[in-house]
Amino acid sequence: MHEFSFAYNIFKVAEATAIKNKATKITEVYLEIGELTLIVPELLKKSFEMATSGSMAEGAELIIEKTPGKIKCRECNKTSTVTLTEEAHLTGLQLFQCKHCQSKNTEIIEGKKANIKNIKIL
């Protein structure tokens, strides 16, 4: 379960930001997460809850916004938005096909990153 280590890292970034700003409580963390990260939002929220137990972020709401994956075709040079199939969620493997020319000679250009967009502190 890589969600727990990911949740712990989110907490540590939020905690460092709160301490730097002399806050005593973190109430909300707003996260953008790429569709292609294979992170399960429900597991991430539960993991965040466990990672923040007993800390200044205990009880903080983790708000997750999924951002779409994008690929660029090496044949026609166009970009396409993609999503993971149910099978890919289980296996982590998927070839993406260009929506314009149907080529599978593509590269992922967006959707594999996560970014903390905002932290609410008191």
Secondary structure by P-SEA (a helix, b strand, c coil): caaaaaaaaaaaaaaaaaaaaccccccbbbbbbbccccccaaaaaaaaaaaacccccccbbbbbbbbbbbbbbccccbbbbbbbccccccccbbbbbccccccccccccccccccccccccc
